Amino acid sequence: MKNILTVVAILTLWCLPQIASAADKPNVVIVITDDQGYGDLGCLGNPVLKTPEIDKLYADSVRLTDYHVAPTCSPTRCAFLTGHWTNRTGVWHTIMGRSMLRENEVTMGDVFQAAGYETGMFGKWHLGDNYPFRAEDRGFGEVLRHGGGGVGQTPDFWDNAYFDGQYFHNSVETPVNGFCTDVFFDYAKRFIKTQNDAGKPFLAYIATNAPHGPMHSPEQYSKPYSDQPVGLANFYGMIANIDDNVGQMKRFLDESGLSENTIFIFTTDNGTSAGEKVFNAGMRGKKGSPYDGGHRVPFFIHWPNGKLTGGRDVDPITAYVDVLPTLIELCNIAPPEGVKFDGTSIKPLLENTSKDETSSDWDDRILVTDSQRVKDPIKWRQSAVMTSRYRLIDGKELYDMTSDPGQSHNVAADNQEVVARLTDFYENWWAELEPTFADETSIYLGHPASNPTRLTCHDWITTQMVPWNQSQVRGAMNGDANTGFWNVKVVEDGDYEIRLRRWPTESGAAIDQALPPGADVPGDKAYRARPGKAFQPVRATVEIAGQKAESSVQPGDEEVAFNMNLKSGRTKLTALFETKSGEIYGAYYAYVRKK
């Protein structure tokens, strides 16, 4: 608690001298989509998909042609928001407690809030659903978000699909009407209007969960692609809907008199998850791949007052760790004290209209991306060490992108000096980061900002798969391979109530109850459309901080409650159900309240 108060005090002092000049700063609107690849845009060559509004943005923006992120979503978002390598921040997976951004990281929200900006986050956060990891804990003053990595995943409000449902508005479960992307853009526009009316500069971070699966789209957007398989038609439909929302947002900014002094960014979080069979811009690989198709994505930036217009390309290699330091320099705001970015400001590249004058300074730059998706990082796993010209894949394969952009000819044997140079960089990179891997994140229990704390199986720590979406919870994934523990931090000594549940509280269902399938939505089967499997536990067990307690489970019980006296500190919490025959199920949901 003392450390958190110290950080708050530092941030408060940091922002004071900047507030007076904040009104002169440019506004920032960022749109980052989910699972949309470089080739999933009309302006980048897709022969099927129509994206007229983003095409217009592309035509008048500065475009990064060799911009790289992580091959999956949470790892991209943490680096994008902090300017730090993914593996440095503790976020190298999308589940299993490895998607929570370490509390010592300073986010884009923190930086802009300290500079006098009003900050808003709308859509997909996916860097932690509990204090101190939520968007509202990390510098964003206005937040509307779903839970987990997508609508209908385990931390989300129960039975949410892509239409209607409930989201977390400034930590409060709030009903919404409409398709998810429309809702997120609508709340962002409300936020922008409020700040504009008040004469305040703003940062609006709009992170759509679309077009991530399951593939659901409003039918008017998927209908033009009905000649494609259902999943792909809805994937394209979601992108067409995003395109429409981008156009509406641009017109809203125009009508509000904000366009000229607003930095508008469009980008995505990893390679395509579904569109590579139609068009992949000549790249090898897709989401999750160490090849360019997994992590080279579009990045368009438009700012009339800053002369970032006209449809210019920036060709030297750039990456997600560059975004925050670049925005700090473009907006002329103070960088966070004591923070050394892994990225660098690319303002010189963005502003220089002569490629020849700057490219030589950037061609030899080395960047790393990887896809871990394991409990603990593994050296060289799914990795790419990159320069503008070369890619070293998994430490073994080398590709010359000037002659082989499709990465089909391994030239490592003929370029041993290049391999050695890139290998040496990676070895030093890994050696620097490796000591940080043991610094695990812990969900706070008993903190006033989140009491009770709602724990879900999405964040179980384990070496196996966890039930990360509500379909898997409905299907009752069970057994030793699908149980785990939560890393937690008891904030202060005291009496705590721990309630174990099979279904979340909003379901109103008993532990032993089977659930009917929920309603379908357009496109693929929704997570909620799977019947909820029943099981009949007779015993519940909880272990925390060296204490273990058991209780019987009676037919019709909705939960099993334990009252325990806990000492402050970091520890582990395990919660299990056991049937009469000895089958073990994790408690998919646990609620912990300090009395």
C-alpha positions as CSV (number, residue, x, y, z in Angstrom):
1,M,0.0,0.0,0.0
2,K,2.8,2.4,0.9
3,N,4.4,1.8,-2.5
4,I,1.2,2.5,-4.3
5,L,0.7,5.8,-2.4
6,T,4.2,6.8,-3.2
7,V,3.6,6.2,-7.0
8,V,0.3,8.3,-6.7
9,A,2.2,11.1,-5.0
10,I,4.9,11.1,-7.7
11,L,2.4,11.2,-10.5
12,T,0.5,14.0,-8.8
13,L,3.6,16.2,-8.5
14,W,4.6,15.2,-12.0
15,C,1.4,16.5,-13.5
16,L,1.1,19.8,-11.7
17,P,3.4,22.0,-13.8
18,Q,2.0,20.7,-17.1
19,I,-1.7,21.4,-16.5
20,A,-1.5,25.1,-17.4
21,S,-0.4,24.5,-20.9
22,A,-2.5,21.3,-21.5
23,A,-5.1,23.2,-23.6
24,D,-2.6,23.8,-26.3
25,K,-1.8,20.2,-26.8
26,P,-3.1,18.1,-29.7
27,N,-5.8,15.6,-29.0
28,V,-5.1,11.9,-29.7
29,V,-7.6,9.2,-31.0
30,I,-6.2,5.7,-31.4
31,V,-8.2,2.9,-33.0
32,I,-6.6,-0.5,-32.6
33,T,-8.5,-3.6,-33.9
34,D,-8.1,-7.2,-32.9
35,D,-6.9,-10.0,-35.2
36,Q,-7.0,-7.9,-38.3
37,G,-3.9,-8.4,-40.4
38,Y,-2.0,-6.3,-42.9
39,G,-3.9,-7.7,-45.8
40,D,-7.4,-7.3,-44.3
41,L,-7.9,-3.8,-45.8
42,G,-8.9,-2.7,-49.3
43,C,-6.2,0.0,-49.4
44,L,-3.5,-2.6,-48.9
45,G,-4.7,-4.8,-51.7
46,N,-7.4,-7.1,-50.4
47,P,-9.4,-8.1,-53.6
48,V,-12.6,-9.0,-51.7
49,L,-13.0,-6.8,-48.6
50,K,-14.3,-3.2,-49.0
51,T,-13.0,-0.6,-46.5
52,P,-13.7,2.8,-48.1
53,E,-13.5,4.9,-45.0
54,I,-10.1,3.5,-43.8
55,D,-8.9,3.7,-47.4
56,K,-9.6,7.5,-47.3
57,L,-7.6,7.7,-44.1
58,Y,-4.8,5.7,-45.7
59,A,-4.7,8.0,-48.6
60,D,-4.1,11.1,-46.5
61,S,-2.0,9.6,-43.7
62,V,1.7,8.9,-43.0
63,R,1.9,5.1,-43.2
64,L,4.4,2.8,-41.5
65,T,5.1,0.0,-44.1
66,D,7.3,-2.1,-41.9
67,Y,5.7,-1.8,-38.5
68,H,5.7,-4.8,-36.1
69,V,3.8,-5.9,-33.0
70,A,3.6,-9.2,-31.1
71,P,1.9,-12.1,-32.8
72,T,-0.9,-12.1,-30.2
73,C,-3.1,-9.5,-28.5
74,S,-2.1,-8.9,-24.8
75,P,1.6,-8.8,-25.6
76,T,1.0,-6.2,-28.3
77,R,-1.1,-4.0,-26.0
78,C,1.3,-3.9,-23.1
79,A,4.2,-2.8,-25.3
80,F,2.0,-0.4,-27.3
81,L,0.9,1.3,-24.0
82,T,4.3,1.3,-22.2
83,G,7.1,1.5,-24.8
84,H,8.6,-1.6,-23.2
85,W,9.4,-5.0,-24.6
86,T,6.5,-7.4,-24.0
87,N,8.5,-9.8,-22.0
88,R,9.7,-7.0,-19.7
89,T,6.2,-6.1,-18.6
90,G,5.1,-9.6,-17.5
91,V,2.6,-9.9,-20.3
92,W,3.7,-12.7,-22.7
93,H,0.5,-14.7,-22.8
94,T,-3.2,-14.0,-23.1
95,I,-4.3,-16.1,-20.2
96,M,-2.9,-18.0,-17.1
97,G,-2.1,-14.8,-15.1
98,R,0.4,-13.8,-17.8
99,S,-1.8,-11.1,-19.3
100,M,-1.7,-8.8,-16.3
101,L,0.5,-5.7,-16.8
102,R,3.0,-5.3,-13.9
103,E,2.0,-2.5,-11.5
104,N,5.4,-0.8,-11.8
105,E,4.8,-0.1,-15.5
106,V,3.8,3.5,-16.5
107,T,1.1,3.4,-19.2
108,M,0.2,5.8,-22.0
109,G,-2.9,6.7,-19.8
110,D,-0.6,7.6,-16.9
111,V,1.6,9.8,-19.1
112,F,-1.2,11.7,-20.8
113,Q,-3.2,12.1,-17.6
114,A,-0.1,13.6,-15.9
115,A,0.2,16.0,-18.8
116,G,-3.3,17.4,-18.1
117,Y,-5.2,15.3,-20.6
118,E,-8.5,13.6,-20.0
119,T,-8.0,9.9,-20.9
120,G,-10.6,7.4,-22.0
121,M,-10.3,3.7,-22.9
122,F,-13.1,1.9,-24.8
123,G,-13.4,-1.8,-25.7
124,K,-10.7,-4.4,-25.2
125,W,-8.2,-3.9,-22.3
126,H,-6.9,-7.5,-21.8
127,L,-4.2,-6.5,-19.3
128,G,-6.0,-7.5,-16.2
129,D,-9.5,-7.6,-14.9
130,N,-8.7,-6.9,-11.2
131,Y,-7.1,-4.2,-9.2
132,P,-4.4,-2.9,-9.8
133,F,-4.4,-4.0,-13.4
134,R,-7.6,-2.6,-14.8
135,A,-7.6,0.3,-17.3
136,E,-9.3,2.4,-14.6
137,D,-6.3,1.7,-12.3
138,R,-3.7,2.5,-15.0
139,G,-4.3,6.2,-16.0
140,F,-7.6,6.0,-17.8
141,G,-10.2,8.3,-16.2
142,E,-13.2,7.1,-18.4
143,V,-13.5,3.4,-19.2
144,L,-16.0,1.1,-20.9
145,R,-14.5,-2.4,-21.3
146,H,-15.5,-6.0,-21.6
147,G,-13.8,-8.6,-19.5
148,G,-10.8,-10.7,-20.5
149,G,-9.6,-10.8,-24.1
150,G,-13.0,-10.8,-25.8
151,V,-16.8,-10.5,-25.3
152,G,-17.9,-13.8,-23.9
153,Q,-14.6,-14.8,-22.4
154,T,-14.6,-16.0,-18.8
155,P,-14.0,-12.7,-17.0
156,D,-16.7,-11.0,-19.1
157,F,-20.2,-10.5,-17.8
158,W,-22.0,-13.9,-17.9
159,D,-23.7,-14.8,-21.2
160,N,-22.4,-11.7,-23.1
161,A,-22.3,-12.0,-26.8
162,Y,-21.4,-9.4,-29.4
163,F,-24.8,-7.8,-29.2
164,D,-26.3,-5.9,-26.2
165,G,-25.2,-7.4,-22.9
166,Q,-23.3,-5.6,-20.1
167,Y,-19.9,-4.1,-19.9
168,F,-17.8,-2.6,-17.1
169,H,-18.3,1.2,-17.1
170,N,-15.8,2.7,-14.7
171,S,-15.8,-0.6,-12.8
172,V,-19.7,-0.8,-12.7
173,E,-21.5,-3.5,-14.6
174,T,-23.7,-1.5,-17.1
175,P,-26.3,-2.6,-19.6
176,V,-25.7,-1.6,-23.2
177,N,-27.7,-1.9,-26.4
178,G,-26.2,-2.7,-29.8
179,F,-23.3,-4.3,-31.5
180,C,-20.1,-4.2,-29.4
181,T,-18.0,-2.1,-31.8
182,D,-20.8,0.4,-32.3
183,V,-21.1,0.7,-28.5
184,F,-17.4,1.3,-28.0
185,F,-17.2,4.0,-30.6
186,D,-20.4,5.6,-29.3
187,Y,-19.0,5.9,-25.8
188,A,-15.8,7.3,-27.2
189,K,-17.7,10.0,-29.0
190,R,-19.6,10.9,-25.8
191,F,-16.3,11.2,-24.0
192,I,-14.8,13.3,-26.7
193,K,-17.8,15.6,-26.8
194,T,-17.7,16.1,-23.0
195,Q,-14.0,17.0,-23.1
196,N,-14.4,19.3,-26.1
197,D,-17.3,21.1,-24.4
198,A,-15.1,21.6,-21.3
199,G,-12.2,22.8,-23.4
200,K,-9.9,19.9,-22.3
201,P,-7.4,18.0,-24.4
202,F,-8.1,14.3,-24.6
203,L,-6.6,10.9,-25.4
204,A,-9.3,8.4,-26.6
205,Y,-8.0,4.8,-26.9
206,I,-10.5,2.7,-28.8
207,A,-9.6,-0.9,-28.8
208,T,-12.2,-3.1,-30.6
209,N,-12.5,-6.8,-29.8
210,A,-13.6,-7.2,-33.4
211,P,-12.8,-8.9,-35.7
212,H,-11.6,-11.5,-33.1
213,G,-13.6,-14.7,-33.0
214,P,-16.1,-16.0,-32.5
215,M,-17.2,-14.5,-35.8
216,H,-20.3,-12.4,-35.3
217,S,-21.3,-9.4,-37.3
218,P,-24.4,-7.3,-37.9
219,E,-26.0,-9.0,-40.9
220,Q,-26.0,-5.8,-43.1
221,Y,-22.2,-5.9,-42.9
222,S,-21.7,-9.6,-43.5
223,K,-24.3,-9.9,-46.3
224,P,-22.0,-8.5,-49.0
225,Y,-19.6,-11.4,-48.3
226,S,-22.2,-14.2,-48.2
227,D,-20.4,-16.1,-50.9
228,Q,-17.6,-16.7,-48.4
229,P,-17.7,-19.3,-45.6
230,V,-19.8,-18.2,-42.7
231,G,-16.9,-17.4,-40.4
232,L,-15.0,-15.4,-43.0
233,A,-18.2,-13.6,-44.1
234,N,-18.6,-12.4,-40.5
235,F,-14.9,-11.7,-40.1
236,Y,-15.1,-9.4,-43.1
237,G,-18.4,-8.0,-41.8
238,M,-16.9,-7.0,-38.5
239,I,-14.1,-5.2,-40.4
240,A,-16.7,-3.5,-42.6
241,N,-18.5,-2.3,-39.5
242,I,-15.2,-1.0,-38.0
243,D,-14.6,0.8,-41.3
244,D,-18.0,2.4,-41.0
245,N,-17.3,3.5,-37.4
246,V,-13.9,5.0,-38.4
247,G,-15.7,7.0,-41.0
248,Q,-18.3,8.2,-38.5
249,M,-15.6,9.1,-36.0
250,K,-13.7,11.1,-38.6
251,R,-16.9,13.0,-39.6
252,F,-17.7,13.6,-35.9
253,L,-14.3,15.1,-35.3
254,D,-14.8,17.3,-38.4
255,E,-18.2,18.5,-37.3
256,S,-16.8,19.2,-33.8
257,G,-13.9,21.3,-35.2
258,L,-11.3,18.8,-33.8
259,S,-9.8,17.2,-36.9
260,E,-7.0,19.7,-37.6
261,N,-5.4,19.3,-34.2
262,T,-6.2,15.6,-33.5
263,I,-3.6,12.9,-34.0
264,F,-5.6,10.0,-35.4
265,I,-4.0,6.6,-35.5
266,F,-5.4,3.4,-37.0
267,T,-3.6,0.1,-36.4
268,T,-4.1,-3.6,-35.4
269,D,-2.7,-5.9,-32.7
270,N,-1.4,-8.9,-34.7
271,G,-1.6,-10.8,-37.9
272,T,-4.8,-12.0,-39.4
273,S,-6.7,-14.8,-37.7
274,A,-9.0,-15.6,-40.6
275,G,-8.2,-13.7,-43.8
276,E,-4.9,-15.2,-44.9
277,K,-6.4,-17.7,-47.4
278,V,-8.0,-14.8,-49.4
279,F,-5.2,-12.3,-49.1
280,N,-2.1,-11.9,-46.9
281,A,-0.1,-9.2,-48.8
282,G,2.4,-11.8,-49.9
283,M,3.5,-12.6,-46.3
284,R,4.1,-16.0,-44.7
285,G,2.2,-16.9,-41.5
286,K,-0.7,-15.5,-39.6
287,K,-1.6,-14.7,-36.0
288,G,0.8,-16.4,-33.7
289,S,3.5,-16.9,-36.3
290,P,7.1,-15.6,-36.0
291,Y,7.0,-14.9,-39.7
292,D,5.9,-11.5,-40.9
293,G,2.3,-12.5,-41.4
294,G,2.1,-12.9,-37.6
295,H,3.3,-9.5,-36.6
296,R,3.7,-7.0,-39.5
297,V,0.5,-4.9,-39.4
298,P,-0.9,-1.6,-40.7
299,F,-0.2,1.7,-38.9
300,F,-1.6,5.0,-40.3
301,I,-1.2,8.3,-38.5
302,H,-3.0,11.5,-39.6
303,W,-2.5,15.0,-38.0
304,P,-3.1,18.0,-40.2
305,N,-1.6,20.6,-37.8
306,G,1.5,18.5,-37.5
307,K,1.7,18.1,-41.3
308,L,1.3,14.3,-41.0
309,T,-0.9,14.1,-44.1
310,G,-0.6,13.5,-47.9
311,G,-0.3,9.7,-48.2
312,R,3.4,9.2,-47.4
313,D,5.1,5.9,-46.7
314,V,7.8,5.4,-44.0
315,D,9.8,2.3,-45.0
316,P,12.4,1.8,-42.2
317,I,11.5,-0.8,-39.6
318,T,9.4,0.4,-36.6
319,A,7.5,-1.3,-33.8
320,Y,4.9,-1.0,-31.1
321,V,7.5,0.0,-28.5
322,D,8.0,3.2,-30.5
323,V,4.4,4.5,-30.2
324,L,4.4,6.0,-26.7
325,P,7.8,7.8,-27.0
326,T,6.7,9.1,-30.4
327,L,3.4,10.5,-29.0
328,I,5.2,12.1,-26.1
329,E,7.4,14.0,-28.5
330,L,4.6,14.9,-31.0
331,C,2.5,16.2,-28.2
332,N,5.4,18.0,-26.5
333,I,4.7,16.5,-23.1
334,A,7.0,15.3,-20.3
335,P,8.2,11.7,-20.4
336,P,7.7,9.7,-17.2
337,E,10.6,10.2,-14.8
338,G,12.9,7.2,-14.3
339,V,11.4,5.3,-17.3
340,K,13.8,4.1,-20.0
341,F,11.9,3.2,-23.1
342,D,12.8,0.1,-25.2
343,G,11.4,1.9,-28.2
344,T,12.4,5.3,-29.6
345,S,10.5,8.3,-31.0
346,I,10.1,8.0,-34.8
347,K,9.1,11.7,-35.1
348,P,12.1,12.3,-37.5
349,L,10.8,9.5,-39.8
350,L,7.2,10.8,-39.7
351,E,8.1,14.4,-40.4
352,N,10.8,14.0,-43.1
353,T,9.4,13.9,-46.6
354,S,12.8,12.8,-48.0
355,K,13.3,9.1,-47.4
356,D,16.9,9.2,-48.4
357,E,17.8,11.7,-45.6
358,T,16.6,9.5,-42.8
359,S,16.6,5.8,-43.9
360,S,20.3,5.3,-43.5
361,D,20.1,6.2,-39.8
362,W,17.5,3.4,-39.3
363,D,18.4,0.6,-41.6
364,D,20.6,-1.2,-39.1
365,R,18.2,-1.0,-36.2
366,I,17.4,-4.4,-34.6
367,L,14.0,-5.3,-33.1
368,V,12.7,-8.5,-31.5
369,T,9.2,-9.9,-31.3
370,D,8.1,-13.4,-30.1
371,S,5.1,-15.4,-29.2
372,Q,5.5,-17.2,-25.9
373,R,2.0,-18.3,-24.9
374,V,3.4,-20.5,-22.1
375,K,3.6,-20.1,-18.3
376,D,7.2,-19.1,-18.3
377,P,9.2,-17.7,-21.3
378,I,11.3,-20.1,-23.4
379,K,14.5,-18.8,-25.1
380,W,14.2,-18.4,-28.9
381,R,10.5,-19.6,-28.8
382,Q,8.5,-18.4,-31.8
383,S,10.9,-15.5,-32.2
384,A,11.9,-13.0,-34.9
385,V,15.0,-10.8,-34.7
386,M,14.5,-8.1,-37.3
387,T,16.2,-5.4,-39.2
388,S,14.8,-3.5,-42.2
389,R,16.5,-6.1,-44.4
390,Y,16.7,-9.3,-42.5
391,R,14.6,-11.6,-40.3
392,L,16.2,-14.3,-38.1
393,I,13.5,-16.8,-37.1
394,D,13.8,-19.0,-34.0
395,G,17.6,-18.4,-34.1
396,K,17.9,-20.8,-37.1
397,E,16.3,-19.4,-40.3
398,L,17.4,-16.1,-42.0
399,Y,15.4,-14.3,-44.7
400,D,16.5,-11.4,-46.8
401,M,13.3,-9.3,-47.1
402,T,14.6,-7.2,-50.0
403,S,14.6,-10.3,-52.3
404,D,12.3,-12.7,-50.5
405,P,9.4,-10.9,-48.7
406,G,7.5,-14.2,-48.6
407,Q,10.2,-15.7,-46.5
408,S,10.6,-18.9,-48.5
409,H,14.4,-19.1,-48.9
410,N,16.5,-19.6,-45.8
411,V,19.8,-17.8,-46.5
412,A,21.4,-18.4,-43.1
413,A,24.3,-20.6,-44.5
414,D,25.4,-17.8,-46.8
415,N,25.2,-15.0,-44.3
416,Q,26.8,-16.2,-41.1
417,E,28.0,-12.7,-40.1
418,V,24.4,-11.4,-40.2
419,V,23.2,-14.5,-38.2
420,A,26.0,-13.9,-35.7
421,R,25.1,-10.2,-35.3
422,L,21.4,-10.8,-34.8
423,T,22.1,-13.8,-32.5
424,D,24.4,-11.7,-30.4
425,F,21.7,-9.0,-30.1
426,Y,19.1,-11.5,-29.0
427,E,21.4,-13.2,-26.5
428,N,22.0,-9.8,-24.8
429,W,18.3,-8.9,-25.0
430,W,17.3,-12.2,-23.3
431,A,20.0,-11.9,-20.7
432,E,18.7,-8.5,-19.7
433,L,15.1,-9.6,-19.5
434,E,15.4,-13.0,-18.1
435,P,15.8,-12.0,-14.4
436,T,12.4,-10.2,-14.6
437,F,10.5,-13.3,-15.5
438,A,10.1,-14.4,-11.9
439,D,8.4,-11.1,-10.9
440,E,4.9,-12.5,-11.1
441,T,1.8,-10.3,-10.8
442,S,-0.6,-10.7,-8.0
443,I,-4.3,-9.8,-7.8
444,Y,-5.1,-7.6,-4.8
445,L,-7.5,-8.9,-2.2
446,G,-9.3,-6.5,0.2
447,H,-8.3,-3.3,-1.6
448,P,-10.9,-0.5,-1.3
449,A,-10.9,0.0,-5.0
450,S,-12.1,-3.5,-5.6
451,N,-13.8,-5.2,-2.7
452,P,-15.0,-7.9,-3.2
453,T,-12.6,-9.2,-5.7
454,R,-14.0,-11.4,-8.5
455,L,-11.5,-14.1,-9.5
456,T,-12.0,-16.3,-12.7
457,C,-10.4,-19.3,-14.1
458,H,-9.0,-17.2,-17.0
459,D,-6.2,-16.2,-14.6
460,W,-5.4,-19.6,-13.1
461,I,-1.7,-20.2,-13.0
462,T,-0.9,-23.6,-14.6
463,T,1.2,-25.2,-17.3
464,Q,-2.0,-26.5,-19.0
465,M,-4.9,-24.9,-20.8
466,V,-7.4,-23.0,-18.7
467,P,-11.1,-22.4,-19.3
468,W,-10.6,-18.9,-20.9
469,N,-14.0,-18.5,-22.4
470,Q,-17.6,-19.2,-21.2
471,S,-18.1,-22.0,-23.6
472,Q,-15.4,-24.0,-21.8
473,V,-16.9,-23.1,-18.4
474,R,-20.3,-24.3,-19.7
475,G,-18.6,-27.5,-20.8
476,A,-17.0,-28.1,-17.4
477,M,-13.4,-28.5,-18.3
478,N,-12.1,-30.5,-15.3
479,G,-9.3,-32.6,-13.9
480,D,-5.8,-31.9,-12.8
481,A,-4.9,-30.5,-16.2
482,N,-7.6,-27.8,-15.9
483,T,-7.2,-26.6,-12.4
484,G,-4.8,-24.0,-11.1
485,F,-4.2,-21.3,-8.5
486,W,-4.4,-17.6,-8.4
487,N,-1.4,-15.4,-7.4
488,V,-2.9,-12.9,-4.9
489,K,-1.8,-10.2,-2.5
490,V,-3.7,-9.8,0.8
491,V,-3.6,-6.1,1.2
492,E,-4.0,-6.0,5.0
493,D,-4.6,-8.3,7.9
494,G,-8.2,-9.1,8.7
495,D,-11.2,-11.3,8.3
496,Y,-12.0,-12.4,4.7
497,E,-15.0,-14.2,3.2
498,I,-14.2,-16.5,0.3
499,R,-17.1,-17.7,-1.8
500,L,-16.6,-20.5,-4.3
501,R,-18.9,-20.8,-7.3
502,R,-19.4,-23.0,-10.4
503,W,-21.3,-20.2,-12.1
504,P,-20.9,-16.5,-11.6
505,T,-23.2,-14.6,-9.3
506,E,-25.1,-12.8,-12.1
507,S,-26.2,-16.2,-13.5
508,G,-28.2,-17.0,-10.3
509,A,-27.4,-20.7,-10.9
510,A,-26.7,-23.5,-8.4
511,I,-23.4,-25.3,-8.4
512,D,-25.0,-28.5,-9.5
513,Q,-27.3,-27.0,-12.0
514,A,-27.3,-27.6,-15.8
515,L,-27.9,-24.6,-17.9
516,P,-29.8,-24.4,-21.2
517,P,-27.9,-23.0,-24.2
518,G,-28.2,-19.2,-24.6
519,A,-29.6,-17.4,-27.6
520,D,-27.7,-17.5,-30.9
521,V,-26.4,-14.3,-32.6
522,P,-25.6,-13.9,-36.3
523,G,-22.6,-15.8,-37.6
524,D,-20.7,-18.6,-35.7
525,K,-22.1,-20.2,-32.6
526,A,-21.8,-17.9,-29.6
527,Y,-19.9,-19.0,-26.5
528,R,-23.2,-18.9,-24.6
529,A,-24.9,-21.3,-27.1
530,R,-23.3,-24.3,-25.5
531,P,-25.4,-26.2,-23.0
532,G,-24.1,-25.9,-19.4
533,K,-23.0,-29.3,-18.2
534,A,-24.0,-30.3,-14.7
535,F,-21.8,-31.9,-12.1
536,Q,-22.6,-32.7,-8.4
537,P,-19.8,-31.9,-6.1
538,V,-20.0,-33.1,-2.5
539,R,-17.0,-31.2,-1.1
540,A,-15.4,-27.8,-1.6
541,T,-11.8,-27.0,-0.6
542,V,-9.9,-23.7,-0.3
543,E,-6.2,-23.2,0.4
544,I,-4.6,-19.8,1.0
545,A,-1.6,-18.6,2.9
546,G,-0.9,-22.0,4.5
547,Q,-4.5,-22.5,5.6
548,K,-6.8,-25.1,4.2
549,A,-10.5,-25.4,4.8
550,E,-13.2,-27.9,3.6
551,S,-16.9,-27.8,3.5
552,S,-19.7,-30.0,2.2
553,V,-21.7,-29.0,-0.8
554,Q,-25.5,-29.5,-0.7
555,P,-27.8,-30.0,-3.7
556,G,-29.0,-26.6,-4.8
557,D,-26.2,-24.5,-3.2
558,E,-25.2,-21.6,-5.3
559,E,-21.9,-21.1,-3.5
560,V,-19.8,-22.3,-0.7
561,A,-18.6,-19.6,1.7
562,F,-15.5,-19.8,3.9
563,N,-14.5,-17.3,6.6
564,M,-10.8,-17.0,7.2
565,N,-8.4,-14.7,9.0
566,L,-5.6,-13.7,6.7
567,K,-2.3,-11.9,7.1
568,S,-1.1,-9.4,4.6
569,G,1.3,-10.4,1.9
570,R,1.6,-12.3,-1.4
571,T,0.4,-15.8,-1.5
572,K,-1.6,-18.4,-3.6
573,L,-5.2,-19.2,-3.6
574,T,-6.5,-22.6,-4.7
575,A,-10.3,-23.4,-4.9
576,L,-11.6,-26.9,-5.8
577,F,-14.8,-28.9,-6.0
578,E,-14.8,-32.7,-5.7
579,T,-17.5,-35.1,-6.6
580,K,-18.5,-38.3,-4.8
581,S,-16.5,-40.3,-7.3
582,G,-13.4,-38.2,-6.8
583,E,-13.5,-36.0,-9.9
584,I,-11.9,-32.6,-9.3
585,Y,-13.1,-29.4,-10.8
586,G,-11.6,-26.0,-10.2
587,A,-14.0,-23.3,-8.8
588,Y,-14.3,-21.3,-12.0
589,Y,-15.3,-18.2,-10.0
590,A,-14.3,-17.1,-6.5
591,Y,-15.3,-13.9,-4.7
592,V,-13.1,-12.6,-1.9
593,R,-14.3,-9.9,0.4
594,K,-12.5,-8.2,3.3
595,K,-15.1,-7.7,6.0
